[in-house]
Amino acid sequence: MNIAITKSGNTTTPSMRPHAVTERGLNKMQNAGAPAYAARIDIGMKEFSPFRLDTRNQWLWRSRDAGDDERILLTPKAFAVLLYLVEHAGRLVTEDELLNAVWPDTYVQPQAVKSQLFDVRRALGDNPKTPLFIETLPKRGYRFIAAVNESRSAAPAISSTVVQSSLVGRDRELAKLRNCLRMASAGQRQILLITGEPGIGKTALIDAFQHQAASDAPDLRVVRGQCVEGYGGQEAYYPMLEALGQLCRGAEADPVVQILAAQAPTWLVQFPALLKPEHRELLPREILGATRERMLREIGDALETITSRTPLVLVFEDLQWVDHSTVDLLSALARGRASAKLMLIATYRPVDLVLSNHPFKALKHDLLGRQLCREIALEPFSEAEVSEYLTAASPEARLPAGLAGLIHRHSDGIPLFMVAALDHMIQRGLISCENGSWQLRVALEEIALEVPETLREMIEAQIGRLSADEQHALEVASVNGAAFSARVSAAVSNFDPEDFEDLCDRLSRRHYIVRLAASQQLPDGSVSPRYEFVHALYREVFYGRQPPGRRAKLHRRIGEQLEALYSEQLSEVAPELAHHFEEGSDWPRAMRYLRLGAETAHRRFAHPEAATILRHALELTTKLPEAERAVAQTEILEKLATTTYPASSDPQALDTCETIGARG
């Protein structure tokens, strides 16, 4: 087995169009699923202008003025919902009818229809208030209202050639990723760690690789898990559970759930919504007496079975915030000897490992020492690569002398910094791009004086061009997190939910500061859009520009909103609640949710994490009034003493027992 680690060079320190102010903007592919086109073949199509449904290949196409067709990616369930509505255009389709048609012989909650319809409407650009395609009939169902024509039109066919992505300066890295995927597809598991400083293009590289891989292997499954700063690092197996949840909702959800039930019950029990009645009765008995080692063994066995026929790519982002249990999982997967068509890609910032006692640090050195790793450096762009980026849209266009050098000097070749500098110059009218050709509007010397010296200064300049409402909305969102629910953020910022969504949609189109993320199904059955900052630095700037007192107040209000939304499922958001209430200086509620988070860790047999969380809660007791402090400390100490984390091998656990004994 080969494990490749990609890291940045001697440097310090998560869309998609050219010059977007994001590292993903370096990818010149106009569509996230854009294939290379070859011959056209005649097949049956269902047309509703400007869209066509290819029922054979289960693709949705949109006609474009340029003459080429854009393929819009839909999940299998979303495609099935759209196809059923199109096939029954003009008449009412009830929710029960859709459930029976799309989920036959399977029990799912009715909210599943709403979730899939949300994704379909987003793909079509359809507004439920003024629909062009899908009309909602309250308490009755849905109706497809656009005219549908049957035809045997010429549909674009994907060529077998590899998609060329125009990702500047990363051809060598992409080739290595493709080679690793070929080895993984042959049953030789691969683990790759892509490292580099903020803005170097880690996510852009993974995105470009994913687009190419989707063209080469249409049946390839790619799922992603995000490590989260703060509360995410306290939750055991956070990125793995997120990725596994996507597998359990994907095209082959039922087989995956069956595999987990048979081979990894300790993991299936972490997803209560997936449990069938027979699971609810049997699983508690099956996992009785389970251990941390059993959890690791089970997920390893399950992944080998899941990947026995088709390859799987797992992507874990931002390992600098990873939890200890996930580090153990990475170690177990890296050392596995059985055949598996598995490729795991993870990203992290190397400086965070150097400057701290990071849990992944020792594992990385161990893998290197055993020659299980390869290191590939993501280096900053050279001046020539900056020139290549500027002329990518029109290679024959003339580039003003000195412009590439100026941008390179101001950005140090960091892609995110480079596109931010370009955006700043364009917005200030210093340069322009017309018909693929760059033009200077003022002398190069004047441009040099106008360009901010740091990326943060450039982001501040972008923020200054936003309206007061836009700034306020994004400041609240930054307190919510790198990714945020539109419903929660709207309530806290005193916006109407639809107005907040419209504002974020406009920002995602105009400024690239935020982008649309996966929709979120809330406990009350409603579906809320989610957005995310295009890079952590944007969130950090919006967060840092607010006074501490205002941030604390917003943290408390967000915590209260989450408490209300998840009142029956508080354990699902306990780490997040603990984070918001701690940042909001609400110490009793912070400690309450830390204890709840420790219970979740205990159920996942992540006993070291449970102990760490409880010790943090113990530290917070010093913030309480003296009259409340002793009782709170005793309760937490008793929890620490009764954890199944072996006291005999933990000096801190022994200290805990002695402390309780001293209190009598």
Secondary structure, 3 states (H helix, E strand, C coil): CEEEEEEECCCCCCCCCCCCCCHHHHCCCCCCCCCCEEEEEECCEEEECCEEEECCCCEEEEECCCCCEEEECCCHHHHHHHHHHHHCCCCCEEHHHHHHHHCCCCCCCCHHHHHHHHHHHHHHCCCCCCCCCEEEECCCEEEECCCCEEECCEEEEECCCCCCCCCCCCHHHHHHHHHHHHHHHCCCCEEEEEECCCCCCHHHHHHHHHHHHHHHCCCCEEEEEECCCHHHHHCCCHHHHHHHHHHCCCCCHHHHHHHHHHHCHHHHCCCHHHCCHHHHHHHHHHCCCCCHHHHHHHHHHHHHHHCCCCCEEEEEECHHHCCHHHHHHHHHHHHCCCCCCEEEEEEECHHHHHCCCCHHHHHHHHHHHCCCEEEEEECCCCHHHHHHHHCCCCCCCCCCCCHHHHHHHHHCCCHHHHHHHHHHHHHCCCEEEECCEEEECCCHHHHHHHCCCCHHHHHHHHHHCCCHHHHHHHHHHHHHCCEEEHHHHHHHCCCCHHHHHHHHHHHHHHCCCEEEEEEEECCCCCEEEEEEECCHHHHHHHHHCCCHHHHHHHHHHHHHHHHHHCCCCHHHHHHHHHHHHHHCCCHHHHHHHHHHHHHHHHHCCCHHHHHHHHHHHHHHHHHCCHHHHHHHHHHHHHHHHHCCCCHHHCHHHHHHHHHHHHHC
